[in-house]
Every structure is written in structure tokens, then in C-alpha cells.
Amino acid sequence: MFCTGPWTKEEEDELIKIMMEMTPDGGGVFDEVFWTEVSQRMKHKRSRQQCRIKWLVVFSAVLAQRY
């Protein structure tokens, strides 16, 4: 069963680490990310949909800070 509710700081950090490893430009291009693999790497703590949505939120925040 996947976790529900707010993400912990540890989960967010784990997602960022996984995305930096899986994407060639450190998380910027994620069109070809296999979200099922992301969920698996997180030991199924979060679903693939949760990971995708959270990454879109996290990545948007990172971009906002850069520009």
C-alpha cells in the first residue's frame, strides 16, 4: 500500500536524488522518465502518479528560484 497525505522531507529528498540520477540534465527533462521505476526505487512508498505529480511541483519550485 502506498503512503497518502503530505510528503515527508525524506521522501522529497529521495525523489530529488532519484530524478537527478535518472535524467541526463539533473531533472530538467523528464518526458521519458518511467515513473513506475521511480516508484520502485522509492520502495513503493509512493505511487508512480504521486511521484510524477510531486516532481512537477518540486521542479516548478526549483525553476522559479533559478529564474
DOSE-898245 format. One line per 2 residues: their letters; for each residue x, y, z negated of N, C-alpha, C. Coordinates in steps of 0.05 Angstrom, whole numbers. Layout:
N
A = X Y Z X Y Z X Y Z ~ ...
REM end
This chain:
67
MF = 17 -24 0 0 0 0 18 25 0 ~ 10 44 16 25 69 18 18 88 -5
CT = 37 105 -11 31 126 -31 12 146 -19 ~ -4 159 -36 -21 181 -28 -15 205 -46
GP = -26 227 -39 -21 251 -55 4 265 -47 ~ 11 285 -63 35 302 -56 60 285 -55
WT = 78 294 -37 104 281 -34 122 290 -57 ~ 139 271 -66 159 279 -86 183 291 -72
KE = 199 305 -87 224 317 -76 242 294 -65 ~ 242 272 -79 259 249 -70 249 238 -43
EE = 223 237 -39 212 227 -14 218 247 9 ~ 215 273 3 222 293 23 251 291 31
DE = 269 289 11 298 287 17 304 262 33 ~ 290 240 27 295 215 41 285 218 70
LI = 263 231 75 253 235 102 272 252 118 ~ 282 274 106 301 291 119 326 275 127
KI = 337 259 109 361 243 114 356 224 137 ~ 333 210 137 327 191 158 325 205 185
MM = 311 228 185 308 242 211 334 253 221 ~ 352 262 204 378 271 212 394 248 225
EM = 391 224 214 404 201 225 393 191 251 ~ 367 194 254 353 183 277 351 202 302
TP = 356 227 298 353 246 320 380 258 328 ~ 385 261 353 411 270 363 419 298 354
DG = 399 315 350 406 343 343 398 350 315 ~ 398 330 298 393 335 269 364 342 263
GG = 346 329 277 317 332 270 302 349 289 ~ 315 363 307 301 381 325 283 368 346
VF = 294 348 359 279 334 380 269 308 368 ~ 243 307 364 231 284 351 209 272 368
DE = 209 279 394 188 268 412 190 238 415 ~ 214 227 413 218 199 418 224 184 392
VF = 217 195 369 221 182 344 200 160 341 ~ 208 137 332 190 116 326 182 118 297
WT = 159 129 292 150 135 265 146 110 248 ~ 141 87 261 139 62 246 166 56 234
EV = 188 61 249 215 56 239 221 75 215 ~ 212 100 218 216 119 196 203 108 171
SQ = 178 99 173 163 88 151 178 64 139 ~ 188 46 157 202 23 148 227 31 132
RM = 242 51 142 266 60 129 260 72 101 ~ 236 82 98 227 93 73 215 71 55
KH = 219 46 64 210 22 49 179 23 46 ~ 166 33 67 137 35 68 124 50 45
KR = 139 69 34 127 86 13 106 104 25 ~ 110 112 50 92 129 65 86 117 92
SR = 62 121 103 55 111 129 69 126 151 ~ 68 115 175 81 129 198 67 156 203
QQ = 41 157 199 26 182 203 34 202 182 ~ 37 193 158 45 212 136 73 223 142
CR = 91 206 151 118 214 157 118 235 179 ~ 103 230 200 102 248 223 91 275 215
IK = 69 275 201 56 300 193 75 315 174 ~ 86 301 155 104 315 136 128 326 151
WL = 139 312 170 162 322 185 155 347 200 ~ 131 348 212 123 372 226 122 396 207
VV = 112 391 183 111 413 163 139 421 154 ~ 156 401 148 183 407 139 199 421 161
FS = 197 410 185 212 422 207 203 450 213 ~ 177 455 212 167 482 216 179 501 196
AV = 181 493 171 192 509 150 222 515 155 ~ 236 495 164 265 498 170 269 518 192
LA = 253 515 213 255 533 236 248 562 227 ~ 228 565 211 221 592 202 243 605 186
QR = 258 589 171 281 600 156 304 608 174 ~ 308 593 196 331 598 214 326 623 231
Y = 301 628 238 296 649 258 280 671 245
REM end
